[in-house]
Amino acid sequence: MSHVDVTIEGIAVSPGIGIGQACVLSTPDIDTGQGRMLSASVPAAGRHTARNVDAELARIEEAVTQAIADLQALRAQTEARLGANEAAIFDAHRMMLEDPEFRSAIDARIREEGAGAEAAVQNTADQYIALFDAIDDEYLKARAGDVRDIASRLLRLLTSGAQDTAVLPNQVTHPLFGQTILIAEELSPSDTVSLDPVNVAGIATVRGGATSHAAILAKSLGIPAIAGAADLLQQARFEDTVIIDGDAGIAILRPSPETTALYENRQEEQRRILRELESQKGQPSVTLDGCAIELFGNIGSPSDVQAVLENGGEGVGLFRTEFLFMERSRPPTEDEQYDAYRQVAEAFGEKPVTVRTLDAGGDKELPYLDLPTEDNPFLGLRAIRLCLAHPNLFETQIRAILRAGVHGNLRMMLPMINTVDEVRQAKAIIDKVKGDLKRDGVSFCADVPLGIMIETPAAALHADALAEEVEFFSIGTNDLIQYTLACDRGNPDTASLYTPYHPAVLSLISASIQSANRAGIPVGLCGEAASDEKLIPVFLAIGIDSLSMAAGFIPRTRAAIRRSRCEQPEGYIEALLQLPDAAAVEMYLEM
């Protein structure tokens, strides 16, 4: 029988090669009673009775109490199996269930709208999911999967006898033999943590992304995974052979024997590389010609700290603080922020922790600010512009950062800077806050270094002047690529245009690094490009000082640095930047 490989493109989620038989998972619907009102026969102003409202509220209370107990048990199991960092995912789920804002929103739908418990949970979850889905930041967008997981858990408890969201291999009535490729609309963190890598060779889902908690668990379990695989879900049949390439983000359906053999060889090569990475744990990130490069981790909350430490991160290059400001009806207090920053500072001790000030607006809405609707929010009131327009919000965050600075080695970083005037305005506010703290007799660190993110062509082209105002640069490649190439990587119609290999993008990165080097200030790079093994020699040759990335990429990046050189042949970078397009750059780097 002849074979024709069917290659299906998706998104790389968890690295590695998986080969096995397809198991297409069903997702049973849970009846939420969306149309059921508590007492539809009375006028809207008094459509429910205290008895019915109380009964529905009691059902919610009982479900939440049981869900918290279940999550505590799941957390303990996860910590024993995978470690504290992975277990912290279920702490976050528990905290959401205990969050007064989340509970109040559910209760309000019962009290004010006459919704049943199931509909109140579903509608509240839908609101949160829509908020996260609208965000461009991949880390925050991925939190929608957590909300779906929490809502599903509550709905299963409310609808007695309902099935789990997916029929997983350990729940089916007949045994599965050999290695299985799970194919589903989505796997929740609760689903994923129950998987056994002995039986599950790979995962392909429609929803999800590399920064989702399900992806983090898949990586910890060592299971290759991709997302965005709608075509595979539609085309795969039970027990079809499937190859998951978690590095390239593709699936190959019904591969030929030759293709299967090729990927089996790649599997063995990856096992060899993993053995090499394990042997390099604790080794310095130093090139063959003696250049030391700092390797930092990106985090979004204190729960992400352990993964950075376990993977040998030398600090935090990007601490996104948006998690503190979202999913709530009021801004976080100074003490709430201080506690979060202090926890991270203490965890890293003398190692640097770079705290990015609030990068909201645009796709990250803050309901309590009542921001106007903008035709093009990505070019509107976001990041530093938002902070300068709301100085009270900005001052509160600065106070918290300066106070937490006494507990470690914090650095403060301003996002989306375009002009010298923006930096000077921010510095004036920081100086005012320092004066206020001193006057109030509050302990704080007066010399927290101030840096900026280079995320726009304007900042990169004006980097010489900006370098005179700050103490470090961090090049944010994700936004820099989008703004330079005028493409939205979240838009499927333009995602193919999004590439770090475009000569214009690399020219702007080069200009920014050279400006920092001339000014004698450190310059780092964060974003997905920071862990791109093809580009690492380029960044080293131009003069980068540090790279910051998701924790799981730190070991591979360290290995890439240790087999690279900073010195490249004369004219190497100049020739690279003169190439006509991204395809030519990729070919050049592979030579």
VOPA-176775 format. One record per residue (C-alpha): residue in three letters; x, y, z; residue number from 0. Coordinates in Angstrom, 1 decimal. Layout:
N
    r      c1      c2      c3    k
  Ala       X       Y       Z  NUM
...
END
This chain:
591
    r      c1      c2      c3    k
  Met     0.0     0.0     0.0    0
  Ser     1.4     3.4    -1.0    1
  His     1.6     6.2     1.6    2
  Val     1.2     9.9     1.1    3
  Asp     2.3    11.9     4.1    4
  Val    -0.4    14.5     5.2    5
  Thr     1.5    17.3     6.9    6
  Ile    -0.7    19.6     9.1    7
  Glu     0.8    22.8    10.4    8
  Gly     0.1    24.0    13.9    9
  Ile     1.9    25.8    16.7   10
  Ala     4.9    24.4    18.6   11
  Val     3.9    23.9    22.2   12
  Ser     6.1    21.2    23.8   13
  Pro     9.4    20.1    22.2   14
  Gly    10.2    16.6    21.0   15
  Ile     9.1    13.9    18.5   16
  Gly     6.2    11.6    19.2   17
  Ile     5.1     8.7    17.1   18
  Gly     2.0     6.7    17.8   19
  Gln    -1.6     5.8    17.0   20
  Ala    -4.3     8.5    17.0   21
  Cys    -6.8     8.7    19.8   22
  Val    -9.4    11.3    19.0   23
  Leu   -11.0    12.6    22.2   24
  Ser   -14.6    13.6    22.5   25
  Thr   -15.7    16.6    24.6   26
  Pro   -19.2    15.9    25.9   27
  Asp   -21.5    18.9    26.4   28
  Ile   -22.5    19.8    29.9   29
  Asp   -26.0    21.1    30.2   30
  Thr   -25.7    24.5    31.9   31
  Gly   -29.4    25.2    31.7   32
  Gln   -28.6    28.5    30.0   33
  Gly   -32.3    29.1    29.3   34
  Arg   -33.5    28.2    32.8   35
  Met   -34.4    31.1    35.0   36
  Leu   -35.2    30.7    38.7   37
  Ser   -38.7    32.1    38.4   38
  Ala   -39.7    33.2    34.9   39
  Ser   -43.3    33.7    35.8   40
  Val   -42.8    36.9    37.9   41
  Pro   -41.8    40.4    36.7   42
  Ala   -38.2    41.1    36.1   43
  Ala   -37.9    43.4    39.1   44
  Gly   -38.7    40.5    41.4   45
  Arg   -38.3    37.4    39.3   46
  His   -36.7    35.3    41.9   47
  Thr   -37.6    34.4    45.5   48
  Ala   -35.3    34.3    48.4   49
  Arg   -35.8    30.6    48.7   50
  Asn   -34.7    29.9    45.1   51
  Val   -31.8    32.4    45.2   52
  Asp   -30.6    30.9    48.4   53
  Ala   -30.8    27.4    47.0   54
  Glu   -28.7    28.3    44.0   55
  Leu   -26.2    30.2    46.0   56
  Ala   -25.9    27.2    48.3   57
  Arg   -25.2    24.9    45.3   58
  Ile   -22.5    27.3    44.2   59
  Glu   -20.9    27.3    47.7   60
  Glu   -21.0    23.5    47.9   61
  Ala   -19.5    23.1    44.4   62
  Val   -16.7    25.6    45.2   63
  Thr   -15.9    24.0    48.5   64
  Gln   -15.6    20.6    46.8   65
  Ala   -13.6    22.0    43.9   66
  Ile   -11.1    23.5    46.3   67
  Ala   -10.7    20.2    48.1   68
  Asp   -10.2    18.4    44.8   69
  Leu    -7.6    21.0    43.7   70
  Gln    -5.7    20.6    46.9   71
  Ala    -5.5    16.9    46.4   72
  Leu    -4.5    17.3    42.8   73
  Arg    -1.9    19.8    43.8   74
  Ala    -0.4    17.3    46.3   75
  Gln    -0.3    14.6    43.6   76
  Thr     1.3    16.9    41.1   77
  Glu     4.0    18.1    43.5   78
  Ala     4.9    14.5    44.4   79
  Arg     5.0    13.6    40.7   80
  Leu     6.4    16.7    39.0   81
  Gly     7.5    19.3    41.5   82
  Ala     6.4    22.4    43.3   83
  Asn     6.5    24.6    40.2   84
  Glu     4.0    22.5    38.3   85
  Ala     1.9    22.0    41.4   86
  Ala     1.6    25.8    41.8   87
  Ile    -0.6    25.8    38.7   88
  Phe    -3.4    24.3    40.8   89
  Asp    -2.7    26.9    43.5   90
  Ala    -3.6    29.5    40.9   91
  His    -6.8    27.7    40.1   92
  Arg    -7.7    27.5    43.8   93
  Met    -7.0    31.2    44.3   94
  Met    -9.3    32.1    41.4   95
  Leu   -12.1    30.0    43.1   96
  Glu   -11.4    31.9    46.3   97
  Asp   -11.2    35.3    44.6   98
  Pro   -14.0    37.6    45.8   99
  Glu   -14.3    39.2    42.4  100
  Phe   -14.9    35.9    40.7  101
  Arg   -17.4    34.7    43.3  102
  Ser   -19.2    38.0    43.4  103
  Ala   -19.7    37.9    39.6  104
  Ile   -21.3    34.5    39.8  105
  Asp   -23.4    35.4    42.8  106
  Ala   -24.6    38.6    41.1  107
  Arg   -25.9    36.6    38.1  108
  Ile   -28.0    34.5    40.4  109
  Arg   -29.2    37.4    42.6  110
  Glu   -29.7    40.1    39.9  111
  Glu   -30.4    38.1    36.7  112
  Gly   -32.2    35.1    38.1  113
  Ala   -29.7    32.7    36.5  114
  Gly   -29.3    29.1    37.7  115
  Ala   -26.0    28.1    39.2  116
  Glu   -24.8    26.4    36.1  117
  Ala   -25.6    29.3    33.8  118
  Ala   -24.1    31.8    36.3  119
  Val   -20.8    29.9    36.3  120
  Gln   -20.8    29.5    32.5  121
  Asn   -21.6    33.1    31.8  122
  Thr   -19.1    34.4    34.2  123
  Ala   -16.4    32.1    32.8  124
  Asp   -17.3    33.2    29.3  125
  Gln   -16.8    36.9    30.3  126
  Tyr   -13.3    36.1    31.7  127
  Ile   -12.4    33.9    28.7  128
  Ala   -13.4    36.7    26.2  129
  Leu   -11.2    39.1    28.2  130
  Phe    -8.2    36.9    27.9  131
  Asp    -8.8    35.8    24.3  132
  Ala    -8.8    39.5    23.3  133
  Ile    -5.2    40.0    24.7  134
  Asp    -2.3    39.8    22.3  135
  Asp     0.2    38.9    25.0  136
  Glu     0.6    35.1    24.6  137
  Tyr     1.2    34.5    28.3  138
  Leu    -2.0    36.3    29.4  139
  Lys    -4.0    34.9    26.5  140
  Ala    -3.2    31.4    27.6  141
  Arg    -4.9    32.0    31.0  142
  Ala    -8.3    31.5    29.1  143
  Gly    -7.5    27.7    29.3  144
  Asp    -7.3    27.9    33.1  145
  Val   -10.7    29.7    33.3  146
  Arg   -12.2    26.9    31.1  147
  Asp   -10.7    24.3    33.3  148
  Ile   -12.0    25.9    36.5  149
  Ala   -15.5    26.4    35.0  150
  Ser   -15.6    22.8    33.8  151
  Arg   -14.7    21.5    37.2  152
  Leu   -17.5    23.5    38.8  153
  Leu   -20.0    22.5    36.1  154
  Arg   -19.2    18.8    36.6  155
  Leu   -19.8    19.2    40.3  156
  Leu   -23.1    21.1    39.7  157
  Thr   -24.4    18.6    37.1  158
  Ser   -24.2    15.4    39.1  159
  Gly   -22.8    12.5    37.2  160
  Ala   -21.5    14.6    34.3  161
  Gln   -18.4    13.3    32.6  162
  Asp   -15.0    14.9    32.6  163
  Thr   -14.4    17.3    29.7  164
  Ala   -12.4    14.7    27.8  165
  Val   -12.4    10.9    27.8  166
  Leu    -8.8    10.3    28.5  167
  Pro    -6.9     7.0    27.9  168
  Asn    -6.9     6.1    31.6  169
  Gln   -10.7     6.5    31.7  170
  Val   -11.8     4.4    28.7  171
  Thr   -13.1     0.9    29.2  172
  His   -10.7    -0.9    26.9  173
  Pro    -6.9    -0.8    27.1  174
  Leu    -4.8     1.1    24.7  175
  Phe    -1.8    -0.7    23.4  176
  Gly     1.4     1.0    22.4  177
  Gln     2.1     4.7    22.2  178
  Thr    -0.9     7.0    21.7  179
  Ile    -1.2    10.5    20.1  180
  Leu    -4.1    12.3    21.8  181
  Ile    -6.0    14.6    19.5  182
  Ala    -8.6    17.0    21.1  183
  Glu   -10.2    20.4    20.9  184
  Glu    -8.3    21.3    24.1  185
  Leu    -6.7    19.6    27.0  186
  Ser    -7.0    21.4    30.4  187
  Pro    -4.2    21.4    33.0  188
  Ser    -6.3    19.0    35.0  189
  Asp    -6.5    16.6    32.0  190
  Thr    -2.8    17.0    31.1  191
  Val    -1.4    16.3    34.5  192
  Ser    -3.1    12.9    34.6  193
  Leu    -1.3    11.6    31.5  194
  Asp     1.3     8.9    31.5  195
  Pro     4.2     9.5    29.1  196
  Val     4.7     5.7    28.9  197
  Asn     1.4     5.5    27.0  198
  Val     1.0     9.0    25.5  199
  Ala     3.6     9.8    22.9  200
  Gly     2.2    13.2    21.8  201
  Ile    -0.6    15.7    22.0  202
  Ala    -2.3    17.7    19.3  203
  Thr    -5.0    20.3    20.2  204
  Val    -7.0    23.0    18.4  205
  Arg    -6.8    25.5    21.3  206
  Gly    -3.8    26.3    23.5  207
  Gly    -0.3    27.7    23.1  208
  Ala     3.3    27.5    24.3  209
  Thr     2.7    29.5    27.4  210
  Ser    -0.5    27.7    28.6  211
  His    -0.4    25.8    31.9  212
  Ala    -1.3    22.6    30.0  213
  Ala     1.8    23.2    27.8  214
  Ile     3.9    23.7    30.9  215
  Leu     2.7    20.4    32.3  216
  Ala     3.3    18.6    28.9  217
  Lys     6.9    19.9    28.9  218
  Ser     7.4    18.7    32.4  219
  Leu     6.0    15.3    31.5  220
  Gly     8.3    15.2    28.4  221
  Ile     5.3    14.8    26.0  222
  Pro     5.7    16.5    22.6  223
  Ala     2.7    18.7    21.8  224
  Ile     1.3    21.1    19.2  225
  Ala    -1.7    23.4    19.1  226
  Gly    -3.7    24.9    16.3  227
  Ala    -4.3    21.5    14.8  228
  Ala    -7.9    21.8    13.7  229
  Asp    -7.3    19.9    10.4  230
  Leu    -5.8    16.9    12.3  231
  Leu    -8.9    16.8    14.5  232
  Gln   -11.1    16.6    11.5  233
  Gln    -9.0    14.2     9.4  234
  Ala    -7.5    11.7    11.9  235
  Arg    -9.2     8.3    12.4  236
  Phe    -8.8     6.1    15.5  237
  Glu    -5.5     4.2    15.4  238
  Asp    -4.1     6.2    12.4  239
  Thr    -0.3     6.5    12.7  240
  Val     0.6    10.1    13.6  241
  Ile     3.9    11.9    14.1  242
  Ile     4.0    15.0    16.3  243
  Asp     6.9    17.3    15.8  244
  Gly     6.8    19.6    18.8  245
  Asp     9.8    21.5    17.6  246
  Ala     8.5    22.5    14.2  247
  Gly     4.8    22.6    15.3  248
  Ile     3.6    20.1    12.8  249
  Ala     1.8    16.8    12.7  250
  Ile     2.2    14.2    10.0  251
  Leu    -0.8    12.0     9.5  252
  Arg    -0.4     8.4     8.0  253
  Pro     3.3     8.8     7.3  254
  Ser     5.2     6.6     4.9  255
  Pro     7.7     4.1     6.4  256
  Glu    10.6     6.3     5.1  257
  Thr     9.2     9.3     7.0  258
  Thr     8.6     7.3    10.1  259
  Ala    12.2     6.0    10.0  260
  Leu    13.5     9.6     9.5  261
  Tyr    11.6    10.8    12.6  262
  Glu    12.7     7.7    14.7  263
  Asn    16.3     8.7    14.0  264
  Arg    15.5    12.3    15.1  265
  Gln    14.0    10.9    18.3  266
  Glu    17.3     9.1    19.1  267
  Glu    19.3    12.3    18.3  268
  Gln    17.1    14.3    20.7  269
  Arg    17.7    11.7    23.4  270
  Arg    21.4    12.3    22.9  271
  Ile    21.0    16.0    23.1  272
  Leu    18.9    15.7    26.3  273
  Arg    21.7    13.7    27.9  274
  Glu    24.1    16.5    26.9  275
  Leu    21.9    19.2    28.4  276
  Glu    21.6    17.2    31.6  277
  Ser    25.4    17.0    31.8  278
  Gln    25.7    20.8    31.4  279
  Lys    23.5    21.7    34.4  280
  Gly    25.2    24.3    36.5  281
  Gln    27.8    25.1    33.9  282
  Pro    28.4    28.8    33.0  283
  Ser    26.9    30.2    29.8  284
  Val    30.3    31.0    28.2  285
  Thr    31.1    30.8    24.5  286
  Leu    34.0    28.9    23.0  287
  Asp    36.0    32.1    22.8  288
  Gly    35.3    33.1    26.4  289
  Cys    32.3    35.5    26.2  290
  Ala    30.0    35.2    29.3  291
  Ile    26.3    35.7    28.5  292
  Glu    23.7    36.0    31.3  293
  Leu    20.7    33.7    30.9  294
  Phe    17.5    35.0    32.5  295
  Gly    13.9    33.7    32.7  296
  Asn    10.6    35.4    31.9  297
  Ile     7.9    35.2    34.5  298
  Gly     4.4    36.3    34.9  299
  Ser     3.8    35.7    38.6  300
  Pro     5.7    34.5    41.7  301
  Ser     4.5    30.9    40.9  302
  Asp     6.8    30.9    37.9  303
  Val    10.0    31.4    39.9  304
  Gln    10.8    27.8    40.7  305
  Ala    10.9    26.8    37.0  306
  Val    13.5    29.5    36.3  307
  Leu    15.7    28.4    39.2  308
  Glu    15.4    24.7    38.4  309
  Asn    16.5    25.4    34.8  310
  Gly    19.5    27.3    35.9  311
  Gly    18.3    30.9    35.2  312
  Glu    20.6    33.6    36.5  313
  Gly    17.8    36.0    37.3  314
  Val    14.6    37.4    35.8  315
  Gly    14.9    39.4    32.6  316
  Leu    11.2    40.1    32.3  317
  Phe     8.7    40.1    35.2  318
  Arg     5.3    40.9    33.6  319
  Thr     3.2    42.6    36.3  320
  Glu    -0.1    42.6    34.4  321
  Phe    -1.4    39.5    36.3  322
  Leu    -1.8    41.8    39.4  323
  Phe    -4.0    44.3    37.5  324
  Met    -6.3    42.0    35.6  325
  Glu    -9.4    40.0    36.5  326
  Arg   -10.5    42.5    39.1  327
  Ser   -12.8    45.5    39.5  328
  Arg   -10.3    47.7    41.2  329
  Pro    -6.5    48.2    40.9  330
  Pro    -4.2    46.3    43.2  331
  Thr    -3.1    48.0    46.3  332
  Glu     0.4    49.0    47.0  333
  Asp     0.8    46.2    49.6  334
  Glu    -0.6    43.6    47.2  335
  Gln     2.0    44.6    44.6  336
  Tyr     4.8    44.9    47.2  337
  Asp     4.2    41.3    48.4  338
  Ala     4.4    39.9    44.9  339
  Tyr     7.6    41.8    44.0  340
  Arg     9.2    41.0    47.4  341
  Gln     8.5    37.2    47.0  342
  Val    10.4    37.2    43.7  343
  Ala    13.2    39.4    44.9  344
  Glu    13.8    37.2    48.0  345
  Ala    13.7    34.0    45.8  346
  Phe    16.6    35.2    43.6  347
  Gly    18.7    37.0    46.3  348
  Glu    21.5    38.8    44.6  349
  Lys    20.5    37.7    41.2  350
  Pro    18.8    40.5    39.2  351
  Val    15.0    40.7    38.8  352
  Thr    13.8    43.1    36.1  353
  Val    10.2    44.3    36.9  354
  Arg     8.4    45.7    33.9  355
  Thr     6.0    48.4    34.9  356
  Leu     2.4    48.0    33.8  357
  Asp     2.0    47.2    30.1  358
  Ala    -1.8    47.5    29.8  359
  Gly    -4.1    49.2    27.4  360
  Gly    -4.4    48.0    23.8  361
  Asp    -5.5    44.4    24.1  362
  Lys    -5.1    44.3    28.0  363
  Glu    -8.2    46.0    29.2  364
  Leu    -8.6    47.3    32.8  365
  Pro   -12.3    47.8    33.5  366
  Tyr   -11.8    50.0    36.5  367
  Leu   -10.0    52.7    34.4  368
  Asp   -13.0    53.1    32.1  369
  Leu   -10.7    53.6    29.1  370
  Pro   -12.3    54.8    25.9  371
  Thr   -12.8    52.4    23.0  372
  Glu   -10.1    53.0    20.4  373
  Asp   -10.2    52.2    16.7  374
  Asn    -6.6    51.0    16.9  375
  Pro    -5.7    50.2    20.5  376
  Phe    -2.2    48.9    19.7  377
  Leu    -1.3    52.4    18.5  378
  Gly    -3.2    54.1    21.3  379
  Leu    -3.1    54.6    25.0  380
  Arg    -1.1    51.6    26.2  381
  Ala     2.0    50.8    28.3  382
  Ile     4.0    53.9    29.3  383
  Arg     1.4    56.2    27.7  384
  Leu    -1.3    54.7    30.0  385
  Cys     0.9    55.0    33.0  386
  Leu     1.7    58.7    32.4  387
  Ala    -1.9    59.4    31.8  388
  His    -2.8    57.8    35.1  389
  Pro    -0.1    58.9    37.4  390
  Asn    -1.8    57.7    40.6  391
  Leu    -1.8    54.1    39.2  392
  Phe     1.8    54.5    38.1  393
  Glu     3.0    56.0    41.5  394
  Thr     1.5    53.2    43.4  395
  Gln     3.4    50.6    41.4  396
  Ile     6.6    52.5    41.7  397
  Arg     6.2    52.7    45.5  398
  Ala     5.8    49.0    45.6  399
  Ile     8.8    48.3    43.4  400
  Leu    11.1    50.6    45.4  401
  Arg     9.9    49.2    48.7  402
  Ala    10.5    45.6    47.5  403
  Gly    14.0    46.6    46.2  404
  Val    15.4    46.3    49.8  405
  His    14.7    42.6    49.6  406
  Gly    16.9    41.7    46.6  407
  Asn    18.3    43.0    43.4  408
  Leu    15.3    44.6    41.6  409
  Arg    15.5    46.6    38.4  410
  Met    12.7    48.7    37.0  411
  Met    11.9    48.7    33.2  412
  Leu     9.5    50.9    31.3  413
  Pro     7.6    49.4    28.3  414
  Met     6.9    50.8    24.9  415
  Ile     9.2    53.8    25.1  416
  Asn     9.4    55.9    22.0  417
  Thr    10.8    59.3    23.1  418
  Val    13.3    60.9    25.5  419
  Asp    10.4    63.0    26.9  420
  Glu     8.5    59.8    28.0  421
  Val    11.6    58.7    29.9  422
  Arg    12.1    62.0    31.5  423
  Gln     8.4    62.2    32.6  424
  Ala     8.7    58.8    34.1  425
  Lys    11.9    59.7    35.9  426
  Ala    10.3    62.8    37.4  427
  Ile     7.4    60.6    38.8  428
  Ile    10.0    58.2    40.2  429
  Asp    11.9    61.0    41.9  430
  Lys     8.6    62.3    43.4  431
  Val     7.8    58.9    44.7  432
  Lys    11.2    58.6    46.3  433
  Gly    10.7    61.9    48.0  434
  Asp     7.3    60.8    49.3  435
  Leu     8.7    57.5    50.7  436
  Lys    11.5    59.4    52.4  437
  Arg     9.1    61.9    53.9  438
  Asp     6.8    59.1    55.1  439
  Gly     9.7    57.2    56.7  440
  Val     9.2    54.1    54.6  441
  Ser    12.1    51.8    53.9  442
  Phe    13.0    51.7    50.2  443
  Cys    15.9    51.1    47.8  444
  Ala    16.8    54.5    46.3  445
  Asp    19.1    53.2    43.6  446
  Val    16.9    50.7    41.7  447
  Pro    18.4    50.7    38.2  448
  Leu    16.0    52.1    35.5  449
  Gly    15.9    50.7    32.0  450
  Ile    13.6    50.7    29.0  451
  Met    12.2    48.2    26.5  452
  Ile    13.1    48.8    22.8  453
  Glu    10.0    47.6    21.1  454
  Thr     9.4    50.0    18.2  455
  Pro    11.4    51.2    15.2  456
  Ala    11.3    54.7    16.7  457
  Ala    13.1    53.6    19.9  458
  Ala    15.6    51.5    18.0  459
  Leu    16.5    54.3    15.6  460
  His    16.6    56.8    18.5  461
  Ala    18.5    54.5    20.8  462
  Asp    21.6    56.7    21.1  463
  Ala    19.6    59.5    22.8  464
  Leu    17.6    57.1    24.9  465
  Ala    20.7    55.3    26.1  466
  Glu    21.9    58.6    27.7  467
  Glu    18.7    58.6    30.0  468
  Val    18.7    55.0    31.4  469
  Glu    20.9    52.3    32.9  470
  Phe    20.0    49.4    30.6  471
  Phe    18.1    48.3    27.5  472
  Ser    16.0    45.2    26.9  473
  Ile    14.9    44.6    23.3  474
  Gly    11.4    43.2    23.2  475
  Thr    11.4    41.2    20.0  476
  Asn     7.8    40.2    19.9  477
  Asp     6.4    43.7    19.6  478
  Leu     9.4    45.0    17.7  479
  Ile     8.7    42.4    14.9  480
  Gln     5.0    43.3    14.8  481
  Tyr     5.5    47.1    14.7  482
  Thr     8.4    46.8    12.2  483
  Leu     6.6    44.5     9.8  484
  Ala     3.1    45.8    10.4  485
  Cys     1.7    42.4    11.0  486
  Asp    -0.3    40.8    13.9  487
  Arg     1.1    37.4    14.7  488
  Gly    -2.3    36.5    16.3  489
  Asn    -4.1    37.1    12.9  490
  Pro    -4.0    33.9    10.8  491
  Asp    -4.0    36.0     7.7  492
  Thr    -0.8    37.8     8.6  493
  Ala     0.9    35.4    11.0  494
  Ser     3.1    34.1     8.1  495
  Leu     4.6    37.6     7.8  496
  Tyr     5.7    37.6    11.4  497
  Thr     9.4    36.5    11.5  498
  Pro    12.5    37.5    13.4  499
  Tyr    14.6    36.8    10.3  500
  His    13.6    39.8     8.3  501
  Pro    16.7    42.0     7.7  502
  Ala    14.8    45.1     8.8  503
  Val    14.1    43.5    12.2  504
  Leu    17.7    42.4    12.6  505
  Ser    19.0    45.8    11.5  506
  Leu    17.0    47.5    14.3  507
  Ile    18.2    44.9    16.9  508
  Ser    21.8    45.5    15.7  509
  Ala    21.4    49.3    16.0  510
  Ser    19.9    49.1    19.5  511
  Ile    22.7    46.8    20.7  512
  Gln    25.4    49.1    19.2  513
  Ser    23.8    52.1    20.8  514
  Ala    23.9    50.5    24.2  515
  Asn    27.5    49.3    23.7  516
  Arg    28.5    52.9    22.8  517
  Ala    26.8    54.2    25.9  518
  Gly    28.4    51.6    28.1  519
  Ile    25.1    50.2    29.4  520
  Pro    24.0    46.5    29.5  521
  Val    21.6    45.3    26.8  522
  Gly    19.5    42.2    26.9  523
  Leu    17.0    40.6    24.6  524
  Cys    13.7    39.0    25.5  525
  Gly    10.9    37.5    23.5  526
  Glu    10.7    34.3    21.5  527
  Ala    13.8    35.2    19.4  528
  Ala    16.0    35.1    22.5  529
  Ser    15.9    31.2    22.4  530
  Asp    16.2    30.9    18.6  531
  Glu    19.3    28.7    18.2  532
  Lys    19.9    30.0    14.6  533
  Leu    19.9    33.7    15.8  534
  Ile    21.9    33.2    19.0  535
  Pro    25.3    33.4    17.1  536
  Val    24.1    36.7    15.5  537
  Phe    23.1    38.3    18.8  538
  Leu    26.5    37.2    20.3  539
  Ala    28.4    38.7    17.3  540
  Ile    26.6    42.0    17.5  541
  Gly    27.3    42.3    21.3  542
  Ile    24.3    41.2    23.4  543
  Asp    24.9    40.9    27.1  544
  Ser    22.0    38.8    28.2  545
  Leu    19.1    36.7    26.9  546
  Ser    15.7    36.2    28.6  547
  Met    13.2    33.5    27.8  548
  Ala    10.6    31.0    29.0  549
  Ala    12.3    28.9    31.7  550
  Gly    12.1    25.7    29.7  551
  Phe    14.3    27.1    26.9  552
  Ile    17.2    28.0    29.2  553
  Pro    19.1    24.7    29.1  554
  Arg    19.0    24.5    25.3  555
  Thr    20.0    28.1    25.0  556
  Arg    22.9    27.5    27.4  557
  Ala    24.1    24.6    25.2  558
  Ala    23.8    26.7    22.1  559
  Ile    25.9    29.5    23.7  560
  Arg    28.6    27.0    24.8  561
  Arg    29.1    25.7    21.3  562
  Ser    29.1    29.2    19.7  563
  Arg    31.6    32.0    19.3  564
  Cys    31.2    35.8    19.7  565
  Glu    33.8    36.4    17.1  566
  Gln    32.6    35.9    13.5  567
  Pro    34.4    36.3    10.2  568
  Glu    34.9    39.9     9.1  569
  Gly    31.9    41.2     7.2  570
  Tyr    29.6    38.4     8.5  571
  Ile    27.0    40.6    10.1  572
  Glu    27.2    43.3     7.5  573
  Ala    26.5    40.7     4.8  574
  Leu    23.6    39.3     6.8  575
  Leu    21.9    42.7     7.1  576
  Gln    22.2    43.3     3.4  577
  Leu    20.2    40.2     2.4  578
  Pro    16.9    40.9     0.6  579
  Asp    14.4    38.9     2.7  580
  Ala    13.8    36.6     5.7  581
  Ala    14.2    33.4     3.5  582
  Ala    17.7    34.5     2.4  583
  Val    18.6    35.2     6.0  584
  Glu    17.6    31.7     7.1  585
  Met    19.6    30.2     4.3  586
  Tyr    22.6    32.3     5.2  587
  Leu    22.4    31.2     8.9  588
  Glu    22.2    27.5     7.9  589
  Met    25.3    27.7     5.7  590
END
